[in-house]
Amino acid sequence: MEIRIGIANTGRELSFETSEASDAVKQSVADALDAKASHLNFTDVKGNSYLVPTATLAYIEFGTEESRRVGFVA
């Protein structure tokens, strides 16, 4: 699933793909925001880890869980 995160006062967004289920990611984000956590932690498919401060969080866009198709379909 692709995740795109907008951070306030930043011209670019953080974009990466994760192997976690969309419901699990949404629930962890909601739990962190409800608990007023200082940051969110994400891990992408390559094993890279991202810490995003919740104070400057502008938006989070969750993509589809379907993998991208490669090649031509007849």
C-alpha positions in Angstrom: 0.0 0.0 0.0 1.3 3.5 -0.8 1.2 6.1 1.8 1.7 9.9 1.1 2.2 12.2 4.1 2.0 16.0 3.9 4.0 17.9 6.4 3.1 21.6 7.2 5.5 24.2 5.9 7.2 21.8 3.6 7.0 21.9 -0.2 7.4 18.2 -0.7 5.5 15.2 0.7 6.8 11.9 2.1 5.8 9.0 -0.1 6.6 5.3 0.4 5.1 1.8 0.1 4.4 -0.4 3.0 3.5 -4.1 3.3 1.2 -3.5 6.3 -2.6 -3.8 5.8 -4.4 -0.5 5.3 -6.7 -1.1 8.3 -3.8 -1.7 10.6 -2.0 1.5 9.5 -5.2 3.6 9.8 -5.8 2.2 13.3 -2.2 2.9 14.4 -2.4 6.5 13.1 -5.8 7.1 14.8 -4.5 5.6 18.1 -1.4 7.8 18.0 -3.5 11.0 17.3 -6.0 10.1 20.0 -3.2 9.5 22.6 -1.6 12.8 21.5 1.7 11.0 20.7 4.6 13.2 19.6 5.3 11.2 16.5 4.2 8.4 14.2 6.4 5.6 13.1 6.2 3.9 9.7 8.2 1.2 8.0 8.4 0.8 4.2 8.8 -2.4 2.2 12.6 -2.0 2.0 12.9 -1.9 5.8 13.4 1.9 6.1 11.8 3.5 9.1 10.2 7.0 9.2 9.3 9.1 12.2 6.8 11.8 11.4 6.0 14.5 14.1 2.3 14.8 14.7 2.5 18.5 15.4 3.3 19.3 11.8 1.2 16.7 10.2 -0.9 18.2 7.3 -2.5 15.1 5.8 -2.0 11.3 5.3 -3.2 9.7 2.0 -3.6 6.0 2.0 -3.4 4.3 -1.4 -4.8 1.0 -2.5 -3.4 -2.3 -1.4 -3.4 -3.7 -4.9 0.1 -4.1 -6.3 1.0 -2.3 -9.5 0.8 -4.3 -12.7 3.8 -4.5 -15.0 3.6 -5.2 -18.7 0.7 -5.2 -21.2 -2.6 -6.8 -20.6 -4.4 -8.3 -23.6 
